């Protein structure tokens, strides 16, 4: 077909159309002679391909993610929230690290070994060419460390934006969200409590009542990450507890860097919160309190004793002493003396008969003498703590204690061994053999041979693996004891008490996948079903719906652009035709 020569100077773009070109009416009359060719598609094969996109796909929302968490129960709760949001968006949370496309590593900065594990996991992920997102206290406290360079980081108060960070990381970008959440200039406790969550144990809900603390301990790196005290409102915490019980939870753990300090920043207190919580605990369910430092419980001893005697609250409290030397405590800036610790323990042991007191001890803090250490040994021998966490001191970078004169490594190791020997010299449960106890069964033992239950004092009782016991209150006879556990035989004529709550969610199922959450995520959740009953059980179909919707959207966009271009071209050709007729 003749056309304008490239050497010919065109006065106007319309000159491209020659006399020999077909006119619009010619094309119109020729349409009826065009027979479209039908292209058959194997629908089943197409759907299979859509449900299993290529492993190197960069479309966010279809990858497999492995979540690894180190550290305290607060960190574990954060990990559960992040996993829940990612699953709600359509990502598959996998327990197989090698099978995952992205590793979400949620770190702990308390001790050197925990950070070493974190660093080694990053190195392994890089060797396996995995996408990486880092979370937790290590990157929050020291985001400029060399081994974190170029990697995506999500801060401890930004876990509600994990979907955004993962999405950008999947696309090949490096993102860092480390800001603090504030309301009118006031620091908030962190991300909302009503976010979707995947509980590691569907029977146990971990609720962070506050983040940060009021102390400035010279050895603590966590303060650098979590900051100063910021408490959640009582109504938010009560609502979260109610939601948990409605989802089949039978045990709630309250956690934070210091539960005893709760409410001091918002004009309330821990006992006030606890009395509100016990009102919503169903019969057969239990509440466990988290760690509290001595200074912030001293003024609440009477109320705390009453709460710990409540039938739906475990008679258990974790009160770290760290050292029985006032000199060492002063160097640690612990803001209490040994006499304060003893006063708390003695009062609670008197007012709450049988209470379990757990404590922590650091061996080899800078400046600790042999005499200081012996005072600590005497304290353990006197109280025979059934639960004792013995930690060798590790100087954490950036802390005042790291700059102090250090105790020789071999001395620290020896003191740790000596104190461990004292701890293992007594068995706290021998006198309980023969007792009949009510226990709440919540999990499986590490060796998978028993179910793990806890009695009124949060002492571990192993019971037979009868599926009907899980999540139930069972009456057992104690027939054996060990250093860290007892074994119980269910009473033959006793009833298994079912807590007056809903059936628990399935393992891996997302909790709190509400319509409000979908709306907050905006465009990220446009394609998720709006049914209130939507759960991860239909996550595959949800992902399929998202992909089909994306396909439809792409087709619609392409069609719209094509029609617009066709309209412009048609108008242009009509104009040319009219001018030719006129000429």
Secondary structure by P-SEA (a helix, b strand, c coil): cccccccccccccccccccccccaaaaaaacccbbbbbbbbaaaaaaaaaacccccccccccbbbbbbbbccaaaaaaaaaaaaaaaaaccccccccccccccbbbbbcccaaaaaaaaaaaaaaaaabbbbbbbcccccccccccccccbbbbccccccaaaaaaaaaaabbbbbbbcccccccccccccccccccccccccbbbbbcccccccccccccccccccccccccaaaaaaaaaaaaaacccbbbbbccccccccccccccaaaaaaaaaaacccccccccccccccccccaaaaaaaaaaccccccbbbbbcccccaaaaaaacccccaaaaaaaaaaaaaaccbbbbbbbbbcccccccaaaaaaaaaaaaaccccbbbbbcccccccccccccccccaaaaaaaaaaaaaaaaccccccccccbbbbbbbccccccccbbbbbcccccbbbbccccccccbbbbbbbccccccbbbbccccccccccccccccccccccccccaaaaaaaccccccccccccccccaaaaaaaaaaaaaaaaaaaaaaaaaaaaaaaaaaaaaaaaaaaaac
